[in-house]
Each structure stands twice: as structure tokens, then as C-alpha cells.
Amino acid sequence: MIDRRPALIARCRTTSDVSAAVRYTHGAGLPVSVRCGGHNVAGTSVVDGGVVIDLSLMREVRIDTENRIAEADGGCLLRDVDLATTAHDLICPAGVYSYTGLSGLALGGGYGWRARKWGLTCDHIIGAEVVLADGSVVEASEEQHQDLLWALRGGGGNFGIVTRFRLRLRPAERMLVRTGLYAGDNAAAALRSYRKFTGTLSDDFHLLGGLRHTRPADPVPEELRDRPVLDFLSICSADDGESRAEADALFAAMPEGATTETEMTYLELQAMCDESAPDGRRYYTKSGYVSELDDEAIDRLVAAAGANPSSTGSIDIEFLLGAISRGSAEDSAFPQRQAPFMVSAYGSWDDAELDTPGIAWARRTMAALRDWEHPGGYVNYISLEDNPGDAVETYGTDIYARLTRVKRQYDPRNFFRGTRAVIPDTHGNSR
Ligand SMILES: Cc1cc2nc3c(=O)[nH]c(=O)nc-3n(C[C@H](O)[C@H](O)[C@H](O)COP(=O)(O)OP(=O)(O)OC[C@H]3O[C@@H](n4cnc5c(N)ncnc54)[C@H](O)[C@@H]3O)c2cc1C
């Protein structure tokens, strides 16, 4: 879907390589993009005619077990971090595909299976080594360059290139994964049960509902093959008796469906979805925050799922809040902590002829939810054709104003263009 031709790809191995690449790009007057995992859905890691500063060879992780801190290089994939941390029974909460890049994900926020329990990945950044637009290197921490640290927690790749993160870690647990598959006729009823539980759910739980179409060869009961379904997922700690009881109550209240129950390690959980988004397919995602899932919103989602022109892809309905909602705008630039739901229309197909109808379907799906829209957006889910000028709307006026001041201090000539461009404040306002 994204076909761009850079003039140069700088494959860096060290922080000095990154500084040299930045200085070269600046001097040559070329545009720049920064690549970690290359997963950004709008393809922001690739730039036409400019320099891609590629960190994918910088993937070491060091663990300080005593202080429960990881130092992870700026090119790490999530699985690099998971492998290193779980070896010490520790984790850093992050996204749900093990081959997503740590940097893009963490700098924009970082939702994942344990975000309701522990918060976003960006809430775990306690320091960073950053190469600035003039090639100089600074350490952002609670003691120095505090404003830069604040901006790196959700402000996206707008301020410099992070070559190393310091991340706070949490204890690893065994996980209990329960799934329920409900025939399309029962999907609305199942979503209503899901909604009811979100009112009382403990933070230990992550719930996800996916409206999709099963394929003829899917390993599901025959009566659920090749038809619209709701795929429901509940994830919690397997070590917590209260959570187990809560999961029992949740599934008892759902309509009749095909259920499974599996215990797994955190590392297994993190790789559980990897097969569902293979390389080489064509993808288009349109996401938005939703403030309420009333019966009409649910009916519209079920109808939209039935109108998907592709037999792959889904509409995912994810319940947020929990620890995410307890972070503050004082501590991080991440803006939308009070949004209850994230809905994502995941278009996915193989045939280029489906590009136009597939993209139109994803956009129509989200447009149908406009009456339930929660203000703001998530920088990491901004798609290819979204208006990159909507940063004020994404961040809200106060956070955006502070971001523009940090931008003026660290990148006044707007060298780095993140996933949602923050423009330097030109009025010289101080905080
Ligand atoms: C299959 C898939 C699954 C996903 N799952 C989740 C999920 O579970 N949770 C979630 O929150 N998001 C998820 N996302 C979205 C993801 O967070 C974003 O796409 C994110 O940008 C990916 O990070 P990356 O490093 O792979 O991106 P890249 O494409 O490599 O980079 C994206 C942008 O991040 C910035 N950047 C990257 N590295 C650096 C650096 N070292 N320093 C400064 N800036 C940098 C640059 O602005 C760059 O343009 C998913 C995306 C995909 C495609």
C-alpha cells in the first residue's frame, strides 16, 4: 500500500552513526524519516527522495533486575524487549504483535494486553538517550531535559531520535486467555453483555471484541465456519483467583457460543496474534475513540462488519480506561486517557483491486459512529489518508500548546516530522 523511494537508507549501529546520519541529512537539505519496526500504518518510516535513518540493527536490551529497569536500544522490536525481560520474570507492557517496533509504539503511547493493569508503554519511559536535530546527544530524565521526557511520552517522533530507552518493568505473570466465538445473529447480544461488564470490570482484565467473517478452513466448529461472527477475547492473570471468578461470570452471561480457555506465559501471549497480520498483504486501518456503546452503536457496528468487501479484516472493539485513565497530562503528553473504547476498522486484503472499496469501507465504518465519537485521536493509529494537520484535535489545545514549546526548544526548524506533526511554537512563549 505504501510505495516510496528514499534517496538513502542509513543503517545505523551506534548512537554516533545516528548523529552522523542526522548531520548529513541536515547538511544535504534532504527530508528525513526514522525507522524502528516499520509498522507505522501510515508508512511514516519511509520518505520519498530523502534519508531513512534506520535503527533496525540497534536492538540490544540490558536488564537491571535489582531496580527493575530495562535499557532498550531504539531499534528494538517488542519481542527483543519481551525476551530479555521475561528471562528475569519481568515485563514492560506493550503492544499485541511481537514484531512491532518499540520506539514508534512507545513514543506514541502503546496500548496492549496489560495496559489496563499497568498503563501505557509510554508511562514506563523513565529516561531516554536522544539525538537532536543538530546531531547532538542528550539524556532526558526526571533530572534533566524533563520537558523532553514529558514530550517523548506520547508526543510521537517529533523531537529527536531515541537511541536508547530506560523503561520501568513490572512482574511477569502467567496469563489466562479465554475466547468466545458467537454467530453473527448473536453478535449484538454478545456485545451488549460485554458492554455491561465494562461497568464493573477489574483492571486485571483486557477485553476485545472482533467482528469478522470466518473462513471455510478456520479451525472453529463447523456451524461457525464461513459466516459473520463476533470473536471475543478476555485476558487476565491466571494467578489471581478473583479474576478467574470474574471471567467465569463474564462468560456465563454471554449468549451461547464456542469457548476456549488457555493458560500461557506472557511471552506466548505477546506472540499470540502474530500470524493474523502476515507481511505482504494490503492493509488499511481507520480507528477512533468511542465514548459509549449503546444499542444503536452496536447495531451499526454489526451492520458495518457485514458490509466489509473483503473476507479478511475485522472491526475491533477494545475496552480501555483502568490504569490508562489514571495517568496525567502533567506527567506525559499522551492525550486521551478518559476514552472508554477504541474501535478500529481493520481492512486487509490481497488483491489491489480491493484498495478503493476496502479503504472506503473502513472510513464508512468509522463515519457511522460519529455520534458516539470521543474527542481526540491516537497518533499511532493515524492512517494513510488522514489529514496530518489535525494535531490540535488529536492532542487537545493544552497538551498541543506545550508540545509546540518543547518542539521550539529541541527542533525549532521542524526537521523531525512525527506520526502527527507538531509544529514549533513561533511566538516564543515560555511555559
Ligand atoms: C500489525 C500492527 C500491530 C499493531 N499493534 C499495536 C498495539 O497493539 N498497540 C499500539 O499501541 N499500537 C499498535 N500498532 C501501531 C503502532 O504502535 C504504530 O504503528 C507504531 O508507529 C509502530 O512503531 P514502529 O517503531 O514499528 O514504527 P516505524 O514505522 O518504524 O516508525 C513510526 C514512526 O515512529 C517514529 N520513530 C520510530 N523510531 C523512532 C526513534 N527511535 N526515535 C524517534 N522516533 C522514532 C518516527 O516518527 C516514525 O515515522 C500496530 C501496528 C501494526 C501494523
The ligand as a Gaussian input file, in Angstrom:
#p B3LYP/6-31G(d) Opt

LIG

0 1
 C        0.348000      -5.206000      12.921000
 C        0.336000      -3.991000      13.799000
 C        0.019000      -4.134000      15.157000
 C       -0.025000      -3.034000      15.992000
 N       -0.370000      -3.222000      17.303000
 C       -0.406000      -2.158000      18.142000
 C       -0.728000      -2.321000      19.521000
 O       -1.006000      -3.408000      19.978000
 N       -0.753000      -1.236000      20.311000
 C       -0.466000       0.017000      19.844000
 O       -0.499000       0.960000      20.625000
 N       -0.139000       0.194000      18.542000
 C       -0.103000      -0.853000      17.695000
 N        0.210000      -0.669000      16.370000
 C        0.502000       0.680000      15.913000
 C        1.952000       1.004000      16.233000
 O        2.050000       1.479000      17.545000
 C        2.460000       2.097000      15.332000
 O        2.307000       1.658000      14.025000
 C        3.921000       2.455000      15.640000
 O        4.241000       3.603000      14.899000
 C        4.836000       1.330000      15.257000
 O        6.124000       1.548000      15.714000
 P        7.368000       1.156000      14.781000
 O        8.589000       1.507000      15.534000
 O        7.200000      -0.226000      14.288000
 O        7.093000       2.182000      13.618000
 P        8.011000       2.791000      12.442000
 O        7.144000       2.701000      11.238000
 O        9.372000       2.219000      12.393000
 O        8.119000       4.296000      12.923000
 C        6.975000       5.101000      13.006000
 C        7.338000       6.491000      13.424000
 O        7.796000       6.484000      14.778000
 C        8.848000       7.420000      14.925000
 N       10.052000       6.690000      15.354000
 C       10.361000       5.386000      15.142000
 N       11.505000       5.089000      15.776000
 C       11.921000       6.209000      16.381000
 C       13.036000       6.538000      17.223000
 N       13.941000       5.621000      17.585000
 N       13.142000       7.818000      17.676000
 C       12.233000       8.747000      17.344000
 N       11.170000       8.499000      16.560000
 C       11.009000       7.240000      16.104000
 C        9.034000       8.117000      13.610000
 O        8.246000       9.286000      13.607000
 C        8.460000       7.106000      12.631000
 O        7.961000       7.726000      11.478000
 C        0.276000      -1.745000      15.491000
 C        0.602000      -1.599000      14.130000
 C        0.632000      -2.708000      13.306000
 C        0.971000      -2.533000      11.857000

